[in-house]
């Protein structure tokens, strides 16, 4: 099952990435400024994170899907206690995981030690599909631990955990895409899911704009918890992206990004 799951996730990842990268070339929202060095840094973090998770799964085989399997086998969590029908349990588990990811994202911005990890993601001075892959390994480990805890507490079904991980990965790439979505389409889409124009505001250099639009997948949490912002002050085409104290060269330096959580400043 693990091999089939990995193959499915890889297939969906590759398909979504290719489609979004092609869309960015055909209909870019901002000037297309892809830099090979920056893409190497972003993909380098992706490959390193994958390797770290593989290593951890050997030492501690309790990653997200394994945690869901254990919870299902031992009837841990809230959902088994409620004895919901399978479809209702699947929907409830998916929504609970999405809320948990929203809460984790807010926490990453508000707890200083967690922000030091997460600012690697925000240091990117451009905004495209690869930004959705750009996370420090320490943040990935914290994220995995958090989702494992939520899965065990809620009792998320295995199939739901697998589907959620696949959709979360795809939605992260979509919400970070440098993609021009027609205004009317964006207006309706963001009632349900996070769109690139919605999430780009979150990557503004302006602190009050950065501390909004935390959602990765479902858009309802930002409205529900009053963290939604419809647009930035500057137009999308010219709004400054990243952290003001981080240069374009630093933001595209793989080794510098690995050290960044331990550096001072650049808040």
N, C-alpha and C positions, 0 to 999 in steps of 0.2 A: 504493500500500500504506500509506503514511504517513497518508493521509486516513482510510482504513478503520480503521486501528489507533487513531487518535485518537477516531474516532466510537465504536468499541467500548469503549474505556476510559471515555469520557464517559458512555456509556449504562450501563455496569456501576456506575460511581461514583454516578450519580444514583439508580439503582435501589436500591443498597445503602444509600445515605444516607437515602433516603425511608423504607425499611423499618425501619432502625434508629431513626430519629427518631420514627417512629410507635410503635415498640416501647417507646422510652423514655417516651413520653407515657402509654402504656397500662399498662406494668409497670416503673416506675422502681425502681431499687435504692436510691437516695438521694432525699431531697426534691428535687423538680423545681424548680431555681432558675435556669432559663435567663434570662440577661441579654442584652438586645439589643446592648449595647455590647461585651460579651465575644464574642458570636457575630460581630459586625462585625470585631473584632480577629483572631479565628481565621480567618475567611474572607478577611480582608485579606491575611494571611500566605500563605494558599493561592493567591490570585490573583497576588500578587507573585512567589511562587516559580515559578508557571507561566510568567509573563512573563519572568523571569530565565532559565529553562531554554530558552524559545523564542529569546531573544537569543543565548544561548551556542551553541545549535544552529546558528545562522547563522554565527557566527564560528568555531566548532569543532564540526563536525557528527559528533561521535564520542560521542554519548550512548548510553545503555544498549543499545537495539535496534540502532543503527548499529554499535556495537562488536561485537555478536553477529554481525551480518551480515558484517562484515570478517573476524572470526575464522573464520566458516564458509567464506567465499570463499577465504581463504588457508590454511585448515587449521591455524590456530594453536591451541595449547593442549593440555592433557593428554588430553581425551576423543578427539579425532581420532587421537592416537597409539595409544590403546587399541583403536580400531576396534570400539567397542561397537555392538550393534544399536540402531536408532533409539530404541526405547522405553526401553532401559536408559540410553542417553546422555541422554535427556530427563529421566528420573527423577534420575540422578546430577547433572545440571546444576542442577535445581531444588533438590535437597538442598544442594548446594555453595553456591548463592546464599543459601539460608536461613541456613546456618551463617555465611556471610560477614556477613550483616546482624546476626546475633547478636553476632559478634565486634566489628563496628563499634560496636554499641550499648554493649558493655562498655568499649570504648576511649573512647567519648564521655564516660563517667563517670569514667575513671581518668586521662586526660591533661588537665591543667588548661586549656590553650588550647581544646581541643575541648569541655570541659564548659561553658565560657563561652558557646559557641554553643547547646549542647544544653539549658542551663538555661531557655531561653525556653520550651521544651516543658513543662518541669516547673514553671514559674512559675504555670501555670493553677491557680486555687484551686477550680475545679470539675472534674468528670470526666464528660465525655459524648462523643458521637460526633464533635464538632468538635475535641476535644483531639487526636484522631488525625490532624488536618490541620494542626496548629499546630507549625510548625518554622521556625526562622530561615533566610533565604535562604543564608547562609554554610554552614549545616549541610547544606542540600539540595545545594549544589555539592560539598561534601566527600563526601557520600553517593554522588552520581553518579560522581565520580572513582573512588571505592573500588569500586563495582560494575563500572565499565568495566574496571578492572584485573583484577578477579576473572574477569570474562567472558572476557577475552583469555587469561589464564593457564590457565583451565579449558577454554576452547573451548566455551562454552555455546551450544547451537543457538538460532537466531533465535526459533523458535516457543516454546521454553522461556523465553527472556528476556521475551517479550511476556506469556505466561501468568503468569510469576512477578510481573511488575510489577503486573498487574491484581489478582492474588490478594493481594499484599502491601498494596496500597492498601485493598482491602476488609477484610482482616484487621486492619489498623491501626484502621479505623473500628469494627469489631466489638469488638476487645479493649479499646477505650476507651469503649464504650457504657455509658450509665447504665441498664443493662438487668438486670432481675431474672431470672436463669436458675435454674430449680429446682435444689435442692442435688444431687439424684441425677444429673440431667442434666449439671450442671457437673462433678461428680466424674468421670464417664466422658469428657466432652468434653476436659477438661484432660489426659487421658492422651495426646491427639493434638495438639490445637491450644490456643493461648492463649485463655483465657476472660476476660471482663471482671473477674470476682472475682479471678482470678489476677493480672492485670496491674495492677489498682487498688492492690494492695500496693506495687507499684513506684513509685506516685505519692504515697506517704505522705510527710509532712513529716519522719518519723523516718529518719535516715541509714541505720541498719542495715536497715531495711525497703526503703528506696529502692534500695539496692545489691543487690537480688535481682530475680528474675523479669524478665530482660532480653528474653525472646523476644517477637517480634511475631506469628509465624505458627505454626511447629511448636513444641510444648511440650517436646520431648525434650532440647534443648540445656541448659536450666536444670538438669534432673536429672542429665544427663551430666557437667556441669562444676560441680556442687554450688553452684549459685546459686538453687536453687528454695526458695521459702518458701510454705507452704500457706496461711497467713493472717496478717493483721496483729494486733497486740495489741488494737487498738480494733475495735469492730464496723464493718462496711462502711458502715452507715447514718450513722455519726457520725465516722468516722476523718478527721482533718485532712488535706487534700490541698494539695499545692503546696510552696513554699519559705517557711519561717517568716518570713523577713525581707522578703518581698514582699507588699504589701497587695493587697486585692481590687481596688482602683481601679487600681493599677499593672499588675496582671495582665490587665486588660481594656483597657489603653491601647495602641493599635496603634503609635503613634510611640515610646512608651516601650519597647515590646518590641523594636523595631528597634535601639534604642540599648543595650539591656540587656547584650549580650555585651561591651561596652566599659566597663561600669560596674564599680565595685569592690564587694566584699562580696556578700551574698545567696547564699552558697555552698550 
